[in-house]
Structure formats: structure tokens, C-alpha cells
Amino acid sequence: MRTKLLFLVVTFLLSASIYCQEIGSVKNGEHTISLIKTNNKFACLYSDVNTNILFPKRSFVFPNKETIHSIIMDGFRNESNHQVYVQMNKYTIVKFEYKRMNGKMVVKIVHNNLANSKIGNTAFLTPFQIDELFGKKTETKA
């Protein structure tokens, strides 16, 4: 039984590495967020900070990495607390919630799946961590 489970896990990991490519990943405490490219789309996989369960991760999909990166980074230019909503598809709304914490702007991603009424939250992320997630090279940490 244990060998069969190990075989299934290894097979899944190998197939995932063949069909998708990790763009970037960020760990914030016990929680992680990763950006993965599959075919023509991008998936953001994250552990929900509102649950004690780190796996399975929640995810949402979007078609254009550069557009979403620009939307998120533009939000850091506003110095006050605010929110930006983006409808990713018919059943997915993502809110980027910006707050000033310890003198720096950070963003939390709130994912609302309308099909099953599930809401998930990432940990707060800095501009540097967003760039890291999206595979961007930055000179200095923000």
C-alpha cells in the first residue's frame, strides 16, 4: 500500500514537471504562493492563511502574466490602504488588498470562487516578493 502511494506521488510530480513550469515561488512563514505556467495560462497556487491546512492548496488561473503583474505593482503606487478587484473568469474574482504595515505597502490576495462560494487569502506580500513570484529580477529588496 505504501509503495503504491509513493509510486502515485512520484508519477504525479513527474507529470506535473512535464506539463507545467514554475515561474516563481514565495514562502511567508508557514504559507507559500507559487506561480505556474501550464500551456497558455498561468495558475497561482497558494496555501490559505485562514485555514490550518497547508495542502491542498487553493488556486486561480489567468491568461496573461504581465497584465496581472502590472495591476499588482501599480497598486503599490497608491500610498493609502485600498483594494483592486479583477474578474479572472466567469467564476473567479480576485481582490488585491493593499495595506501600509510597518511603514511599507504590502498586498494580500483574496480569491473568491463564485462556483463553490470558497474564499481564500494569501499572506501579505511585499513588492519584492511579488516580483520574485512573477519571475522578475530586482536590484534591491523592497
N, C-alpha and C positions, 0 to 999 in steps of 0.2 A: 504493500500500500504506500509506504513512504517513498520507495523507489519510483513508483508510478507518479506520485505528486511531484517529485523532483524532476522527472522527465517532462511533465507538463509545464512546469515553471521555466525550465531551460528552453523548451520549444517555443514558449510564448515570448521570452526575452529575445531569442534569435530572430523570430519572425518580426517582432517589433523593430529590431535594429535594421532589418532589411527594408521594411516598408515605411519607416519614418526616420527623421533626422532631428536630433535635439539641437535647437538654436542656442538656448541658454537656460540656466537654472540658478535659483537663488534660495538660500536657506536662511530663515529668520527665526531663530530659536529652534523650536521643535517642528516648525512648519516650513514647507517648501512650496515653490512655484516653479514650473518649467514651461518653456515654450517649445513646441514640437511641430515640425513641418511634415504633413502627410499629403502626398500627391500635390494638389494645387491649393490646399488650405493649411491653416495654422491652428493648432489647438493649445490652449492654455490649461495646464493641469495643475491643480493646487490642493493642498490639504486645508480643510475648512477650520478656521480658528474657533468657531462656535461649537465644535464637537471635539470629543476626546479621541475620536477615531482618526488616525493618520492615513489609513488605507480603507476602502478605496478612495481615491482622490476624485474630486469634482472637476468638471471641465466645461469649457465652452469653445466654440470654433468660430473663426472669422477668415475672410478671404484675403485680406491684404495686411501684411505685417507692418509696412511703412506707414500706412494710414493710421492704424491703431497706435503705433509708437508716437507719431506726431501729435495725435489727440491727447495722449497721456502727458507727453512732455510739455505741450502748450499749456496744460493745466497748472504746471508748476510756476508759470509766469505770473499768475494771479496770486498776490500776497495774502489774500484773505481766505478763510475757510469757505469752500464751495463744493458743488457737485456737478459732474458732467455725465449725462445719460447717453448711451449708444445702443440702438437696437441692432443686434448682430444678425438676427434672422427672425422668422415669424414667431418663434417660441422663446427667444433669449434676449433679455435686456441686461446690459452691464452698466453699473454705476461706478464712476471713479470718484471717490470721496476724498477730497483734499483737506488736510488739517495742518496747522502750524503746531509742531511739537518740539520742545526744547530749542526754539528759535529757528527750526528748519521746517520747510514744507515737506510733507510726506503724503502718500496716496494709499488708500485701501481700495481694493477691487471687490465690489459686491455684485454677485452673479445671481440673476433671477431667472429660473427656468419656469416659464409660464405653463408648459405642458404638464408638469407634475407639481407645481407650486413649491418647488425647493428653492431656498435662498442660501447661498454660500458666501463666505468672506475670506479674503486673504489677510495676512498680516500687513501692517503698514510698511510701505516700501519707499526708499529714497530715490531721487533721480538717478544716482549711480547704480542702484540695484535694478531699476527699470532698464537702463542701458545694458547692463550685464544680461538681463533676461532676454532682451531682444538682440543679443549678439553684437552690440555696438562697443567699440573701443573708446574709452575715455582716458584723458590725461591724468586727472586728479579725482579723488573721491569727493563726492558732494555731501 
